[in-house]
Amino acid sequence: MLVAAFLALGGCALTAEKIDVGYQPASGVAPIEGAGNVQVALQVNDVRTERDRVSSKTNGYGQKMGAISLNQDLTELVKDALEAELGARGYSLDGSGIQLVCDIVDFNNEFRSGFWSGTAVGNVRFNVKIRSSEGNIIYTEMITGDGQEEGIQLASGKNAAPALERALQNAVAALMARGDFHAALAKAGGAADGQPPPMYQTPGSE
């Protein structure tokens, strides 16, 4: 009964709802040596199979009901987040350099019920590619990030938003922490060795 109560308390379950999802750039980020010589042209594409929503309200049986969608453009949200982090690390974002492509594969929230309360679980997945000046793909990686909002009583947009924000934050952080990503940017930008900057190197990366 308590589980059903959680799922049914979403108010007007059939009514569509729009939410704002924000992004807070990481603090204390130091510029990467030589990054200023790498000019990046960032392209973000929404390739999700279901683009009209980022979550759904649910009824007492867990069935999807009213759509929860974004107020803002998703590609612009992700592009702004990536540009903030790349810029903080010193990369030049004048749009005329090597091509960095981020395909948004997943950006969704799922409501899960518990005995006393529920959890909103956000999932973000990017397919990131870097192309050389000749147009060849020299880097590709699937990047994921998860986020949760626990102890919720409503399957609503208000609870989906923080879970999605945390998932986006974690996905972008996961990409920025990858030494092979920065090494590929350096290589595409003309660095002779294409090695990760020292702070991103791990044993065996040299």
Buried (B, 14 or more C-beta within 10 A) or exposed (E): EEBEEBBBBBEEBEEBBEBEBEBEBEEEBEEBEBBEBBBBBBBBEEEBEEEEBBBBBBBBEEEBBBBBBBEEEBBEBBBBBBBBBBBBBBBBBEEEBBBBBBBBBBBBBBBBBEEEBBBBBBBBBBBBBBBBEEEEEBBEBEBBBBBBBEEBEBBBBEBBBBBBBBBBBBBBEBBBEBBBBBBBBBBBBBBEEBBBBEEBBEEEEE
